[in-house]
Amino acid sequence: MASVIEVSRQRFEELVAEALDTIPPDLTRAMSNVIVTVVDDPPEPDLLGLYTGVPLTERGDWYSAVLPDRIEIYRNPICEICDTEEAVIEEVRITVVHEVGHHFGIDDARLHELGW
């Protein structure tokens, strides 16, 4: 059995920030009213990340004075499925891009077709 890699919360937050930096600037400029945060454990098993909010494609004139959308990246489950820091870096990148895709209104089926 492979060993689970330990990544400190600070290092994991750096990896999430680095993953966000890989998103093209045109897309990051289009992101609106969303926060990205690291959480140790998910609210339910088998989640690596979670987007909650109103996707950009569903926002209309009614959209104002609302709390920010939230992207949570779950540290412990990602570390549990990885056995090297390189694997953690790649899984964080995939998870961040996947959840940002939801912010842009892309569903799971399409994200998986695209490799995310």
Long-range contacts (C-beta under 8 A, 24 or more apart in sequence): 2-83, 3-83, 4-79, 4-80, 4-82, 4-83, 5-79, 5-82, 5-83, 5-84, 5-85, 5-87, 5-88, 6-79, 7-75, 7-79, 7-85, 7-88, 9-38, 9-40, 9-75, 12-38, 12-73, 12-75, 12-78, 12-79, 12-88, 12-92, 13-38, 15-88, 15-89, 15-92, 16-73, 16-92, 16-96, 18-89, 18-93, 19-92, 19-93, 19-95, 19-96, 19-97, 20-96, 20-100, 22-93, 22-97, 23-96, 23-97, 23-100, 27-100, 27-104, 30-56, 30-104, 31-56, 31-100, 31-103, 32-56, 33-66, 33-68, 33-69, 34-68, 34-69, 34-70, 34-71, 34-103, 35-68, 35-69, 35-70, 35-71, 36-71, 36-73, 36-96, 36-99, 37-70, 37-71, 37-72, 37-73, 38-72, 38-73, 38-74, 38-75, 39-72, 39-73, 39-74, 39-75, 40-74, 40-75, 40-76, 41-74, 41-76, 41-77, 42-72, 42-74, 42-77, 46-77, 47-74, 47-77, 48-73, 48-74, 48-77, 48-78, 48-81, 48-91, 48-95, 49-73, 49-74, 49-95, 49-96, 49-98, 49-99, 50-74, 50-99, 51-99, 51-100, 51-102, 51-103, 53-103, 55-102, 55-103, 55-104, 55-105, 56-103, 56-104, 56-105, 57-104, 57-105, 58-105, 69-103, 71-96, 71-99, 71-100, 71-102, 71-103, 72-99, 73-99
